[in-house]
């Protein structure tokens, strides 16, 4: 998956939040109120070329929506970040943040417990999906 620029990510965050929007809708949500309409329009067209955004016409106006799920982009970006800077090791990442941010052992344990809970939930959902798929195939 293609890495987005800061401007592209900012627009995508808005589109993920709104679900569907015009250029003007995106423009109104930007933190930098001086951004020209044409700049936002250009960024959205670039996102379309990268297959991150699709549009539909309503009269003379285009409504844009994300073609990539936010979770998919986040997973891909974090995975790349983890591989690039921490040798693909979550332990190295956690250790770095713990050292740099003076995180207590209690906080580290809580983080690990939260991750374990999330993994259990993910596995549970995967098992449910497999069961449902098997039922549909019968």
C-alpha positions as a Markdown table, in Angstrom:
| # | Residue | x | y | z |
|---|---|---|---|---|
| 1 | Unk | 0.0 | 0.0 | 0.0 |
| 2 | Unk | 1.2 | 3.4 | -0.9 |
| 3 | Unk | 2.4 | 5.7 | 1.9 |
| 4 | Unk | 0.5 | 9.0 | 1.9 |
| 5 | Unk | 2.0 | 12.5 | 2.4 |
| 6 | Unk | 1.0 | 14.6 | 5.4 |
| 7 | Unk | -1.5 | 16.6 | 3.3 |
| 8 | Unk | -3.0 | 13.4 | 1.8 |
| 9 | Unk | -3.3 | 11.8 | 5.3 |
| 10 | Unk | -5.0 | 14.9 | 6.6 |
| 11 | Unk | -7.6 | 14.8 | 3.8 |
| 12 | Unk | -8.1 | 11.1 | 4.3 |
| 13 | Unk | -8.7 | 11.5 | 8.0 |
| 14 | Unk | -11.4 | 14.0 | 7.2 |
| 15 | Unk | -13.0 | 11.7 | 4.6 |
| 16 | Unk | -12.8 | 8.7 | 7.0 |
| 17 | Unk | -14.6 | 10.8 | 9.6 |
| 18 | Unk | -17.2 | 12.2 | 7.3 |
| 19 | Unk | -17.7 | 9.1 | 5.1 |
| 20 | Unk | -18.5 | 11.1 | 2.0 |
| 21 | Unk | -17.8 | 14.8 | 1.3 |
| 22 | Unk | -17.3 | 17.5 | -1.3 |
| 23 | Unk | -14.1 | 19.4 | -1.7 |
| 24 | Unk | -15.7 | 22.3 | 0.2 |
| 25 | Unk | -16.7 | 19.9 | 3.0 |
| 26 | Unk | -13.1 | 18.8 | 3.4 |
| 27 | Unk | -11.9 | 22.4 | 3.2 |
| 28 | Unk | -14.2 | 23.4 | 6.0 |
| 29 | Unk | -12.7 | 20.7 | 8.3 |
| 30 | Unk | -9.1 | 21.6 | 7.7 |
| 31 | Unk | -7.1 | 23.1 | 10.6 |
| 32 | Unk | -5.3 | 25.5 | 8.2 |
| 33 | Unk | -8.2 | 27.9 | 7.2 |
| 34 | Unk | -6.0 | 29.5 | 4.6 |
| 35 | Unk | -5.7 | 26.4 | 2.4 |
| 36 | Unk | -7.0 | 27.2 | -1.1 |
| 37 | Unk | -9.9 | 25.2 | -2.6 |
| 38 | Unk | -7.7 | 24.3 | -5.6 |
| 39 | Unk | -5.1 | 22.7 | -3.2 |
| 40 | Unk | -7.7 | 20.5 | -1.6 |
| 41 | Unk | -9.1 | 19.6 | -5.0 |
| 42 | Unk | -5.6 | 18.6 | -6.2 |
| 43 | Unk | -4.9 | 16.5 | -3.2 |
| 44 | Unk | -8.2 | 14.6 | -3.6 |
| 45 | Unk | -7.5 | 14.0 | -7.3 |
| 46 | Unk | -4.0 | 12.6 | -6.4 |
| 47 | Unk | -5.7 | 10.4 | -3.8 |
| 48 | Unk | -8.1 | 9.1 | -6.5 |
| 49 | Unk | -5.1 | 8.3 | -8.7 |
| 50 | Unk | -3.6 | 6.4 | -5.8 |
| 51 | Unk | -6.9 | 4.5 | -5.4 |
| 52 | Unk | -7.5 | 5.8 | -1.9 |
| 53 | Unk | -10.6 | 7.8 | -2.9 |
| 54 | Unk | -13.5 | 7.3 | -5.3 |
| 55 | Unk | -16.2 | 9.8 | -6.4 |
| 56 | Unk | -19.7 | 10.0 | -7.7 |
| 57 | Unk | -21.3 | 12.9 | -9.5 |
| 58 | Unk | -24.4 | 14.7 | -8.2 |
| 59 | Unk | -25.1 | 17.4 | -10.8 |
| 60 | Unk | -22.0 | 19.5 | -11.2 |
| 61 | Unk | -20.6 | 18.4 | -7.8 |
| 62 | Unk | -18.5 | 15.4 | -6.9 |
| 63 | Unk | -18.9 | 13.5 | -3.7 |
| 64 | Unk | -15.7 | 11.8 | -2.6 |
| 65 | Unk | -15.5 | 8.8 | -0.3 |
| 66 | Unk | -12.6 | 6.6 | 0.9 |
| 67 | Unk | -11.9 | 3.5 | -1.1 |
| 68 | Unk | -9.5 | 2.3 | 1.6 |
| 69 | Unk | -10.6 | 1.5 | 5.1 |
| 70 | Unk | -8.8 | 3.5 | 7.8 |
| 71 | Unk | -8.0 | 0.3 | 9.8 |
| 72 | Unk | -6.3 | -1.2 | 6.7 |
| 73 | Unk | -4.2 | 1.9 | 6.2 |
| 74 | Unk | -3.2 | 2.2 | 9.8 |
| 75 | Unk | -2.2 | -1.5 | 10.0 |
| 76 | Unk | -0.1 | -1.2 | 6.9 |
| 77 | Unk | 1.5 | 2.1 | 8.1 |
| 78 | Unk | 2.3 | 0.8 | 11.6 |
| 79 | Unk | 3.6 | -2.5 | 10.2 |
| 80 | Unk | 6.0 | -0.5 | 7.9 |
| 81 | Unk | 7.0 | 1.8 | 10.8 |
| 82 | Unk | 7.6 | -1.2 | 13.0 |
| 83 | Unk | 9.7 | -3.0 | 10.4 |
| 84 | Unk | 11.7 | 0.2 | 9.4 |
| 85 | Unk | 12.6 | 1.4 | 12.8 |
| 86 | Unk | 12.2 | -1.5 | 15.3 |
| 87 | Unk | 13.3 | -4.6 | 13.3 |
| 88 | Unk | 9.7 | -5.7 | 13.2 |
| 89 | Unk | 9.6 | -6.2 | 16.9 |
| 90 | Unk | 6.7 | -4.9 | 19.0 |
| 91 | Unk | 8.9 | -5.6 | 22.1 |
| 92 | Unk | 11.6 | -3.2 | 20.7 |
| 93 | Unk | 8.9 | -0.5 | 20.1 |
| 94 | Unk | 7.4 | -0.9 | 23.6 |
| 95 | Unk | 10.8 | -0.8 | 25.1 |
| 96 | Unk | 11.7 | 2.4 | 23.2 |
| 97 | Unk | 8.5 | 4.1 | 24.3 |
| 98 | Unk | 8.9 | 2.9 | 27.9 |
| 99 | Unk | 12.4 | 4.2 | 28.1 |
| 100 | Unk | 11.8 | 7.5 | 26.3 |
| 101 | Unk | 8.6 | 8.3 | 28.2 |
| 102 | Unk | 9.5 | 6.9 | 31.6 |
| 103 | Unk | 6.5 | 4.5 | 31.6 |
| 104 | Unk | 6.0 | 2.7 | 34.8 |
| 105 | Unk | 5.9 | -1.1 | 35.1 |
| 106 | Unk | 2.2 | -0.9 | 36.1 |
| 107 | Unk | 1.5 | 1.0 | 32.8 |
| 108 | Unk | 3.5 | -1.5 | 30.8 |
| 109 | Unk | 1.5 | -4.4 | 32.4 |
| 110 | Unk | -1.7 | -2.6 | 31.6 |
| 111 | Unk | -0.7 | -2.1 | 28.0 |
| 112 | Unk | 0.2 | -5.8 | 27.7 |
| 113 | Unk | -3.1 | -6.8 | 29.3 |
| 114 | Unk | -5.0 | -4.6 | 26.9 |
| 115 | Unk | -3.1 | -6.1 | 23.9 |
| 116 | Unk | -3.9 | -9.6 | 25.2 |
| 117 | Unk | -7.6 | -8.7 | 25.5 |
| 118 | Unk | -7.6 | -7.3 | 22.0 |
| 119 | Unk | -6.0 | -10.4 | 20.6 |
| 120 | Unk | -8.4 | -12.7 | 22.3 |
| 121 | Unk | -11.3 | -10.6 | 20.9 |
| 122 | Unk | -9.8 | -10.7 | 17.4 |
| 123 | Unk | -9.4 | -14.5 | 17.6 |
| 124 | Unk | -12.9 | -14.9 | 18.9 |
| 125 | Unk | -14.3 | -12.8 | 15.9 |
| 126 | Unk | -12.2 | -14.9 | 13.5 |
| 127 | Unk | -13.6 | -18.1 | 14.8 |
| 128 | Unk | -17.1 | -16.7 | 14.6 |
| 129 | Unk | -16.6 | -15.7 | 11.0 |
| 130 | Unk | -15.2 | -19.1 | 10.1 |
| 131 | Unk | -18.2 | -20.8 | 11.6 |
| 132 | Unk | -20.6 | -18.5 | 9.7 |
| 133 | Unk | -18.7 | -19.2 | 6.5 |
| 134 | Unk | -19.0 | -22.9 | 7.0 |
| 135 | Unk | -22.7 | -22.6 | 7.6 |
| 136 | Unk | -23.1 | -20.6 | 4.4 |
| 137 | Unk | -21.2 | -23.2 | 2.4 |
| 138 | Unk | -23.5 | -26.1 | 3.7 |
